[in-house]
Amino acid sequence: MSDGLGFGFGGVLRSALEAFGPLCVGIDPHDFLLQEWGLASSAAGVREFGLRTVEAAAGRAGIVKPQVAFFERFGSAGYAALEEVLAAARAAGIITIADAKRGDIDTSLAGYAEAWLTPGAPLEADAVTVNPFQGVGSLAAAMEYAADNGKGMFVLAATSNPEATEIQTAQVKRPDSTVSVSRAIIDDVSAFNAGRIDAGAAYAGAVGSIGVVLGATVDFAAQGVDVTAPKSPALPVLAPGFGHQGAQATRVRELFGALTPFTIVAESRSLLQAGPAGLAVAIDERAAELRAALV
Ligand SMILES: O=C(O)c1cc(=O)[nH]c(=O)n1[C@@H]1O[C@H](COP(=O)(O)O)[C@@H](O)[C@H]1O
């Protein structure tokens, strides 16, 4: 399968963004939300929560992001619930990002890539979040696997939580410069995407299969992250931190600058707290606000 030229995950993402705008509905069945929704804190509860969220998102948002942790706490029954939620989203034509934040040495990470990104696998998603603490190089084989299968990955680079600043602003020596850890991760992912495009086949509209996670609460300038120049191929950005964590979705262009066209605006609690009866309206309202802000 080709990628980066509009046929792989980058192409799928581009179509979803064109059709629905950048809103990604997080599926985070916290206990307080299960209670508010009148659901049990159980595998059956998270299953129902996930399926109802997919139903509300269908035709309103192009992307959902189930937070694997909230399903995993119920063991195999929780995973069975997650499989159903992922399948329902796929059947509804919604892009799925499994928020599993996996990281390990390359051979073990390959197992995770197989679990989440193999077409037909029980936990098949369109993309998975990964943690580069063991080095972006440890992700290389998995990134190739993703791209070969028309799938995507989002590599944590500048995360939304305040505790991350110390490690992510640490300086890394590169041949020509010294850059922050966040910047180094973004550069490495961008280099991977560029390398997947055949030499001489540069295509102005290409979108990479591998993206980065950049939290909307981060001060990018202070963290050495450059959002002033577009990447080629375009770099998909998963941007949590909107809504409950304080960033305003309507400020997406101001915050993400040249990266805005492929920035995914992810919100979980701020939408989900509308409850099962109000969720569809909440998604419609946020999607419309975003479309208006991006005109
Ligand atoms: O990878 C993520 O999605 C992620 C990265 C990050 O830097 N910060 C962050 O909050 N997240 C996830 O995004 C979601 C945010 O949820 P809300 O704060 O309720 O919108 C949670 O599932 C987090 O695990």
The ligand as a MOL file (V3000), in Angstrom:
LIG
                    3D

  0  0  0     0  0            999 V3000
M  V30 BEGIN CTAB
M  V30 COUNTS 24 25 0 0 0
M  V30 BEGIN ATOM
M  V30 1 O -2.2160 11.3070 23.5160 0
M  V30 2 C -3.1780 11.8970 24.0270 0
M  V30 3 O -4.2970 11.8370 23.5330 0
M  V30 4 C -2.9120 12.8240 25.1430 0
M  V30 5 C -1.6790 13.4460 25.1440 0
M  V30 6 C -1.4730 14.5520 25.9650 0
M  V30 7 O -0.4490 15.2080 25.9040 0
M  V30 8 N -2.4560 14.9330 26.8080 0
M  V30 9 C -3.6720 14.2830 26.8790 0
M  V30 10 O -4.5400 14.7240 27.6400 0
M  V30 11 N -3.8820 13.1710 26.0930 0
M  V30 12 C -5.1390 12.3840 26.1970 0
M  V30 13 O -6.2170 13.1810 25.7120 0
M  V30 14 C -7.3790 13.0050 26.5220 0
M  V30 15 C -7.7220 14.3470 27.1480 0
M  V30 16 O -8.9740 14.2900 27.7670 0
M  V30 17 P -9.7730 15.6180 28.1850 0
M  V30 18 O -8.8430 16.4390 29.0180 0
M  V30 19 O -10.9370 15.1020 28.9570 0
M  V30 20 O -10.1800 16.3260 26.9110 0
M  V30 21 C -7.0420 11.9210 27.5360 0
M  V30 22 O -7.4590 10.6690 26.9870 0
M  V30 23 C -5.5310 11.9690 27.6320 0
M  V30 24 O -4.9640 10.7230 27.9540 0
M  V30 END ATOM
M  V30 BEGIN BOND
M  V30 1 2 1 2
M  V30 2 1 2 3
M  V30 3 1 2 4
M  V30 4 2 4 5
M  V30 5 1 4 11
M  V30 6 1 5 6
M  V30 7 2 6 7
M  V30 8 1 6 8
M  V30 9 1 8 9
M  V30 10 2 9 10
M  V30 11 1 9 11
M  V30 12 1 11 12
M  V30 13 1 12 13
M  V30 14 1 12 23
M  V30 15 1 13 14
M  V30 16 1 14 15
M  V30 17 1 14 21
M  V30 18 1 15 16
M  V30 19 1 16 17
M  V30 20 2 17 18
M  V30 21 1 17 19
M  V30 22 1 17 20
M  V30 23 1 21 22
M  V30 24 1 21 23
M  V30 25 1 23 24
M  V30 END BOND
M  V30 END CTAB
M  END
